[in-house]
Amino acid sequence: MKKQITDNNIVIYQAPNGAIEFHADNNSETLLANLNQIADLFGVQKAAISKHIKNIFDSDELSSKATVSKMETVQTEGNRSIARTITMYNLDMIIAVGYRVNSKTATQFRIWATQTLKKHITKGYTINREHVGKNYEAFMKSVSDIQALLPAHVVLDPKAILELVREFSSTWLSLDAYDKESLTIVGTTKKEIHLSGSELTDAIENLRQELFKKGEVTALFAEEREKGSVAGIVGNVLQSFGGESVYASVEEKAAHLLYFMVKNHPFVDGNKRAGAFAFIWFLRKTRLKGGRHINPNALTVLTLLIAESHPEKKEQMVALVTQMLK
């Protein structure tokens, strides 16, 4: 029997195998639960949850700034509407508490969580089999669609494809949109960026020297064909016209940087690897939230897709990257 806790648009429940699943407002970037909800979830008293949260903060396992939010609610008491401020805790705190609570439900959670972590470490990925089962046809079609985007001679590691599919799993976005050229560029992050081509050039040079010392690359790796090639790409990405950025959002800029670094071949050798590095460097420099969706396997697939894509597909490739960053 699944235990459910409902609060407006939020539903939290725990499956018999200990797995905690959450359904929240689609606009939420995380899930928030109050003390009563967490206590009900793990089958203990609210006082016990408060004690565990205090210990978690005292031991610096988590910080209150990163895990606590204040929400105002309005409750009707008699003929009056009373506004109250409720302390809410995010998913990180819920999981941390789950590892401390002494209850049968929490024990089931820990067994499940440990098994899931072990699978992720040994296999490199984890699958929510219940969700995949409900959407099996869409899942398998997405896997085949990704492979179909590449030329016949390029075969990707199935685990790498799986990672890319997983990033779209929340909406089961079909990559048919790519073939139909109906993918649209998305991006909502608008802010002024102060980066220069020389910064990226220096970062790539440091990478080149480090890898060369380890014997992982040759002297030709990340060697510019023409001096200033990388700076020119950065200039194109950050260019403006009439006081407005040519690429309006940070997501678009990041996607175009990856595309140009891979497709323009600014280096004698290592364009894909250096391009992927430049992409991650840019995401970190701009602190783009969507960058957390880009894991190594997904980045590998995206880089190969761009490298093997036809130039006429540029807009669709850029759109695909921005979809990953939204």
C-alpha positions as CSV (number, residue, x, y, z in Angstrom):
1,M,0.0,0.0,0.0
2,K,1.4,3.4,-1.0
3,K,1.4,6.1,1.6
4,Q,0.2,9.4,0.2
5,I,0.4,12.9,1.5
6,T,-1.4,15.6,-0.4
7,D,-0.9,19.4,-0.2
8,N,-2.4,21.4,-3.0
9,N,-0.4,20.4,-6.1
10,I,2.1,18.2,-4.2
11,V,1.7,14.5,-3.7
12,I,4.3,12.4,-1.9
13,Y,4.1,8.7,-1.6
14,Q,6.4,5.8,-0.8
15,A,6.2,2.5,-2.7
16,P,6.3,-0.9,-0.9
17,N,10.0,-1.4,-2.0
18,G,11.0,1.8,-0.3
19,A,11.2,4.0,-3.4
20,I,10.0,7.5,-2.8
21,E,8.3,9.1,-5.7
22,F,7.1,12.7,-6.0
23,H,4.6,14.5,-8.1
24,A,4.7,18.3,-8.0
25,D,3.6,21.3,-9.9
26,N,5.3,21.2,-13.3
27,N,6.7,24.7,-12.7
28,S,8.6,23.6,-9.6
29,E,12.3,23.1,-9.8
30,T,12.3,21.0,-6.7
31,L,9.9,19.4,-4.2
32,L,9.1,21.0,-0.9
33,A,7.5,19.3,2.1
34,N,6.8,20.5,5.7
35,L,7.5,18.7,8.9
36,N,4.1,17.0,9.1
37,Q,4.5,15.7,5.6
38,I,8.0,14.3,6.2
39,A,6.8,12.7,9.5
40,D,3.9,11.0,7.8
41,L,6.1,9.9,4.9
42,F,8.4,8.0,7.3
43,G,5.8,7.0,9.8
44,V,7.2,8.8,12.9
45,Q,6.3,11.8,15.1
46,K,7.0,15.3,14.0
47,A,9.4,15.9,17.0
48,A,11.6,13.1,15.7
49,I,11.9,14.8,12.3
50,S,12.7,18.1,14.0
51,K,15.5,16.5,16.0
52,H,17.0,14.8,12.9
53,I,16.9,18.1,10.9
54,K,18.7,19.9,13.7
55,N,21.4,17.3,13.8
56,I,21.8,17.5,10.1
57,F,22.3,21.2,10.3
58,D,24.6,20.9,13.3
59,S,26.9,18.4,11.6
60,D,27.0,20.6,8.4
61,E,25.6,17.7,6.3
62,L,23.3,20.2,4.7
63,S,22.8,24.0,5.1
64,S,19.6,25.7,6.0
65,K,20.1,28.2,3.3
66,A,20.2,25.5,0.6
67,T,17.4,23.4,1.9
68,V,14.8,25.6,3.7
69,S,12.1,27.8,2.2
70,K,9.4,29.8,3.8
71,M,5.9,29.7,2.3
72,E,2.9,31.7,3.2
73,T,-0.4,30.0,3.5
74,V,-3.9,31.4,4.2
75,Q,-6.2,29.3,6.4
76,T,-9.8,30.0,7.3
77,E,-10.4,29.9,11.0
78,G,-14.0,30.7,11.7
79,N,-14.9,33.8,9.8
80,R,-11.3,35.0,9.6
81,S,-8.5,34.3,7.0
82,I,-5.3,33.8,8.8
83,A,-1.9,34.1,7.0
84,R,0.8,31.8,8.4
85,T,4.4,31.2,7.4
86,I,5.3,27.5,7.0
87,T,8.8,26.1,6.9
88,M,9.4,23.8,3.9
89,Y,12.3,21.5,3.3
90,N,13.6,20.4,-0.1
91,L,14.3,16.9,-1.6
92,D,17.9,16.9,-0.3
93,M,16.6,17.2,3.3
94,I,13.9,14.6,2.8
95,I,16.4,12.0,1.6
96,A,18.9,12.9,4.4
97,V,16.2,12.4,7.0
98,G,15.3,9.1,5.5
99,Y,18.8,7.8,6.3
100,R,18.4,8.8,9.9
101,V,14.9,7.9,10.9
102,N,14.3,4.7,12.9
103,S,11.1,3.2,11.5
104,K,10.1,0.3,9.3
105,T,9.2,2.6,6.5
106,A,12.5,4.4,6.6
107,T,14.3,1.1,6.7
108,Q,12.6,0.1,3.5
109,F,13.6,3.4,2.0
110,R,17.3,2.8,2.9
111,I,17.3,-0.7,1.4
112,W,15.9,0.6,-1.8
113,A,18.2,3.7,-1.9
114,T,21.3,1.6,-1.3
115,Q,20.3,-0.9,-4.0
116,T,19.7,2.0,-6.5
117,L,23.0,3.6,-5.7
118,K,24.8,0.3,-6.1
119,K,23.2,-0.2,-9.5
120,H,24.1,3.3,-10.6
121,I,27.8,2.9,-9.6
122,T,28.3,-0.5,-11.2
123,K,26.2,0.0,-14.3
124,G,26.7,3.7,-14.8
125,Y,22.9,4.4,-15.0
126,T,19.6,3.5,-13.3
127,I,16.2,3.0,-14.8
128,N,12.8,3.6,-13.3
129,R,11.3,0.4,-14.6
130,E,7.7,1.3,-13.6
131,H,7.8,4.5,-15.7
132,V,9.6,2.8,-18.6
133,G,7.0,0.0,-18.5
134,K,4.1,2.4,-18.8
135,N,5.8,4.2,-21.7
136,Y,7.7,1.3,-23.2
137,E,6.9,1.9,-26.8
138,A,7.7,5.6,-26.5
139,F,10.9,4.7,-24.7
140,M,12.2,2.3,-27.3
141,K,11.2,4.7,-30.1
142,S,13.2,7.4,-28.5
143,V,16.3,5.2,-28.3
144,S,16.0,4.2,-32.0
145,D,15.3,7.8,-33.0
146,I,18.5,9.0,-31.4
147,Q,20.5,6.3,-33.2
148,A,18.7,7.1,-36.5
149,L,20.1,10.7,-36.3
150,L,23.6,9.4,-36.9
151,P,25.1,8.0,-40.1
152,A,25.0,4.2,-40.4
153,H,28.7,3.8,-39.7
154,V,28.4,5.6,-36.3
155,V,27.2,3.3,-33.5
156,L,26.8,4.7,-30.0
157,D,27.1,3.0,-26.6
158,P,23.5,2.1,-25.7
159,K,24.2,3.5,-22.2
160,A,25.1,6.8,-23.7
161,I,21.8,6.8,-25.7
162,L,19.9,5.9,-22.6
163,E,21.3,8.9,-20.7
164,L,20.1,11.2,-23.5
165,V,16.6,9.6,-23.4
166,R,16.5,9.9,-19.7
167,E,17.0,13.7,-19.9
168,F,13.8,13.9,-22.0
169,S,11.9,11.3,-19.9
170,S,9.9,13.8,-17.9
171,T,7.9,14.8,-21.0
172,W,8.8,11.8,-23.3
173,L,9.8,14.2,-26.0
174,S,10.0,12.3,-29.2
175,L,13.0,12.9,-31.4
176,D,10.7,12.6,-34.4
177,A,10.6,16.3,-34.1
178,Y,14.2,16.5,-35.2
179,D,13.5,14.6,-38.4
180,K,10.4,16.7,-39.0
181,E,12.5,19.8,-38.3
182,S,9.9,20.9,-35.8
183,L,12.2,21.3,-32.8
184,T,12.2,24.9,-31.6
185,I,15.0,26.8,-29.9
186,V,14.1,27.5,-26.3
187,G,15.9,29.7,-23.8
188,T,14.7,31.9,-20.9
189,T,17.9,33.0,-19.2
190,K,18.7,36.5,-20.1
191,K,21.8,38.2,-18.6
192,E,24.8,40.1,-19.6
193,I,27.9,37.9,-20.1
194,H,31.4,39.2,-19.6
195,L,33.7,36.6,-21.1
196,S,36.4,36.9,-23.7
197,G,37.9,34.6,-26.3
198,S,41.3,34.8,-24.6
199,E,39.8,33.3,-21.4
200,L,38.5,30.2,-23.3
201,T,41.7,30.0,-25.3
202,D,43.8,29.9,-22.1
203,A,41.4,27.3,-20.5
204,I,41.8,25.0,-23.5
205,E,45.6,25.5,-23.5
206,N,45.7,24.5,-19.9
207,L,43.6,21.4,-20.7
208,R,45.9,20.6,-23.6
209,Q,49.1,20.8,-21.4
210,E,47.5,18.7,-18.7
211,L,46.4,15.9,-21.0
212,F,49.7,16.0,-22.9
213,K,51.7,15.5,-19.6
214,K,49.5,12.5,-18.9
215,G,50.2,11.1,-22.4
216,E,46.5,11.1,-23.3
217,V,46.9,13.4,-26.3
218,T,49.5,14.3,-29.0
219,A,51.1,17.7,-29.4
220,L,48.5,18.4,-32.2
221,F,45.6,18.2,-29.8
222,A,43.8,21.6,-29.5
223,E,46.4,23.3,-31.7
224,E,44.7,26.2,-33.5
225,R,44.7,26.0,-37.3
226,E,44.8,29.8,-37.3
227,K,45.6,31.9,-34.3
228,G,42.5,33.6,-32.9
229,S,40.1,30.9,-34.2
230,V,38.6,30.2,-30.8
231,A,38.4,33.9,-29.9
232,G,36.6,34.5,-33.2
233,I,34.0,31.8,-32.3
234,V,33.4,33.3,-28.8
235,G,33.0,36.7,-30.5
236,N,30.4,35.4,-32.8
237,V,28.5,33.7,-30.0
238,L,28.5,36.9,-27.9
239,Q,28.0,39.4,-30.7
240,S,25.2,42.0,-30.7
241,F,23.5,44.0,-33.4
242,G,21.7,47.3,-32.8
243,G,22.3,46.9,-29.1
244,E,20.6,43.5,-28.9
245,S,22.4,40.1,-28.6
246,V,22.2,38.1,-31.8
247,Y,21.5,35.0,-29.7
248,A,19.0,36.2,-27.1
249,S,19.4,33.7,-24.3
250,V,22.3,32.1,-22.5
251,E,21.0,28.7,-23.6
252,E,21.2,29.8,-27.3
253,K,24.7,31.1,-26.7
254,A,25.9,27.9,-25.1
255,A,24.3,25.8,-27.9
256,H,25.9,27.8,-30.6
257,L,29.3,27.7,-28.9
258,L,29.2,23.9,-28.8
259,Y,28.1,23.8,-32.5
260,F,30.7,26.2,-33.8
261,M,33.5,24.6,-31.8
262,V,32.7,21.2,-33.2
263,K,31.7,22.1,-36.8
264,N,34.1,24.9,-37.6
265,H,37.1,22.7,-36.8
266,P,39.3,25.4,-35.2
267,F,41.9,22.8,-34.2
268,V,44.2,20.5,-36.0
269,D,43.1,17.7,-33.7
270,G,40.6,17.2,-30.9
271,N,37.7,19.4,-32.1
272,K,35.0,17.3,-30.5
273,R,36.8,16.9,-27.2
274,A,37.8,20.6,-27.0
275,G,34.3,21.6,-28.1
276,A,32.7,19.6,-25.3
277,F,35.2,21.1,-22.9
278,A,34.4,24.7,-24.1
279,F,30.6,24.0,-23.7
280,I,31.0,22.8,-20.1
281,W,33.4,25.7,-19.4
282,F,30.8,28.2,-20.7
283,L,27.9,26.6,-18.6
284,R,30.0,26.9,-15.5
285,K,31.1,30.4,-16.2
286,T,27.6,31.6,-16.8
287,R,26.2,29.4,-14.0
288,L,23.4,28.2,-16.2
289,K,20.9,26.1,-14.1
290,G,20.1,23.9,-17.1
291,G,23.7,22.8,-17.2
292,R,23.0,20.3,-14.5
293,H,21.1,18.2,-17.0
294,I,24.3,17.6,-19.1
295,N,26.1,14.6,-17.8
296,P,29.1,13.0,-19.5
297,N,27.2,10.4,-21.5
298,A,24.6,12.9,-22.7
299,L,27.4,15.3,-23.7
300,T,29.1,12.6,-25.7
301,V,25.9,11.9,-27.7
302,L,25.2,15.6,-28.3
303,T,28.8,16.2,-29.5
304,L,28.7,13.2,-31.9
305,L,25.3,14.2,-33.2
306,I,26.6,17.7,-34.0
307,A,29.9,16.4,-35.5
308,E,28.1,14.0,-37.9
309,S,25.1,16.2,-38.7
310,H,24.6,17.9,-42.0
311,P,25.2,21.7,-42.0
312,E,21.6,22.2,-43.2
313,K,20.5,20.7,-39.8
314,K,22.3,23.4,-37.8
315,E,19.1,25.0,-36.4
316,Q,17.7,21.7,-35.4
317,M,20.9,20.7,-33.6
318,V,21.0,24.0,-31.8
319,A,17.4,23.5,-30.8
320,L,18.2,20.0,-29.5
321,V,20.9,21.4,-27.2
322,T,18.7,24.2,-25.9
323,Q,15.9,21.7,-25.2
324,M,18.4,19.8,-23.0
325,L,19.3,23.0,-21.1
326,K,15.7,24.2,-20.4
